Amino acid sequence: MSAPGIRTGEPWATEKQNVEQNPLLGFGAIAIAVLCSGFAGVYFEKVLKSSDTSLWVRNIQMYLSGIVVTLAGVYLSDGAEVKEKGFFYGYTYYVWFVIFLASVGGLYTSIVVKYTDNIMKGFSAAAAIVLSTIASVMLFGLQITLTFALGALLVCVSIYLYGLPRQDTTSIQQGETTSKERVGV
């Protein structure tokens, strides 16, 4: 007899399944995803900063293309069910709240990229992950692993280093001599 809500033979059952893994293929997929994300972020920043088009018009253009692609995916995968029950079947207040948060997050991201840069967007996302983890530890008793702690430390150090004031290293300051003068050449 199985526990309530657990169907035997289903992927979410409690039985362990051995899955063959290929670490090299996984690393390659992650590397490609990171490169694509980086290039997309840099291109997005270039488009926002190099044109006279309003930030809001750019957002509308980007969201409209995303809506078209997403609707095509929905109707290709679940078209019959959408036609039968309607597009918004099953939406609750929580779903609408998540949609609202994602929309505000998208607008926030474009504002950050427009007025700072893509690197700062990455840092703010990483800082948000660290802060939400701290909140999860305090509110929900999340157990932090050593690997996560090291990653969080690297994020904090990188944010600190990025925020340091820039120094002009192109000119030689007074009192310093060039390497030729020290050697006597």
N, C-alpha and C positions, 0 to 999 in steps of 0.2 A: 504494500500500500504506500503510495507516495504522499508527500506533504501537500496540503491544500495549495493550489495555485501553481504547482510544479508538474509539468507534463513530462513524462519520461519519453526519451527519444527526440526531444526538441533541443535546439541549440542552447537554450537557457536552462536546461536541466542541470542538476548538481553533479552529473557524471563528468569525470575529467576526460578530455579529448586530447590526443596528441596531434599537434599540427606541425608539419615540417616547415622549418623556418630557414631562410637564407639571409644571414646578417649582411653579406656584401650587397645583395639586391636591396635590402631595406636601407642601408646606408646610402646607396646610390639614389634611391627614390627620395630620401630626405634631402640629400645634397641638391638634386634637381629642383625640388620644391623650394628650398631656401634661395637658390639662384633666381628662380622665376619670381619669387616674392620680392627679392631685392631689386631686380630690374623693374618690376611693375611699380614699386614704390618710388624709385628714382624717376621713372618716366612720368608718373602721376605728378610728382613735384615739379618736373620740368613743364608739363602742360599747364599746371595751375599758375606757375610764376612767370611763364614766358608769353602769355596771351593777355589781351585786354578784356577777354570775356569775363563776366562776373562769376564769382565763386558759386553763386546760387544757380546760375545757368549751367555751369559745369557739373554741379551735383545732379541737376535734373537730367542732363544728358547721360551721366553715368548710371543713375538709377533706372532710367527708361530702358537702357540696353540690358541691365541686369534683370529687370522685370520680364522682358521679352524672352531671354534665355531661360529664366526660371519657369515661366509659364509653359514654355515648350517642354521642359523636362517633366513638369507635373502632368501635363496631358499625355506625354508619351508613356509615363510609368503608371499613372493612376487615372487615366482619362475616363474610363467607364464608371469608376466609383464617383468621380467628380460630377459627371453628368447625372448620375442617379441621385446623389445626396446633396449636391451643391458644393461650391468651392469652400465655403466657410464652415462646413459641417465639422463639429467637434471643437471649434474655437471656444475657449473659455476666457475669463478675464485675465488669467495668468498668461495665456498665449498672446493676447492683445498687449499685455504689459511687456512681454519679452520683445514683441515686434516694435513697440514704442522705444524700448531701450536700444535695440539694434539700430533704429533709425537715428536716434539722437547720437549714438556712438559714431555712426557714419558721418554725420554732419560735424561732430567734434573733430574727427580725424582729418577731414578736409580743411577745417579751420587751422588746426595745428600745423599741417603740412604747408598751407598757404603762408602762414605768418612766421613759422620757424623753419624746420626742415624735416626730412624723412628720418634722420637719425634720432632727432628728439622724439618723434612719434614712436619709434621703437623703444626708446628709453622709458617713455611714459607708459607704454603697454607693459613693459617688464616691471616697472615700479608698481603698477596697478596689480600685477600678479603677486608680487611680494606683499603688498598691503592687504590684499584679500586673503592671502594665506595666514597672515598674522591675525586677521579678524576671525578666520576659521579656527585657528588654534584656540583663541580666547572664547569664542562663542560655542564651538562644536567639539572641542577637544581633539582636533586633528593631530596626528602623530607625524612629526617631521623627520625625514630620513637624512642621513649624512650627505647623500648626493644632492638632495634638494637644498640643504643648508649651504653647501659649497656653491651651487648655482646662484642662490640668492646673494651670497657674499660677492660673487663676481659681478652680478647686476649692480649692486650698491657701489662697488669700487669703480665700475665703468661709468656710472652716473656721476660720481664725484670727479673722476678724471676729466670727463667731458665738460664739466662745469668750471674747471679751473680757467683763470684768465689766460688769454693767449699772449705769448711773448714774441716780439719781433726778433727773429734769429737771422735776418738777412744782412744786418750791418754789424760791424765789430764795435763793441763799446769802448769808450776811452779807457786807457790804462792797460788794455790787452794788446798783445803783440801777435802778429801773424806767425805762423809756423816757420816761414822763411827767415824772419828776423831773429827768431830764437836760435835757429840753427846757424845763422851767420852767413847765409847765402846771398 
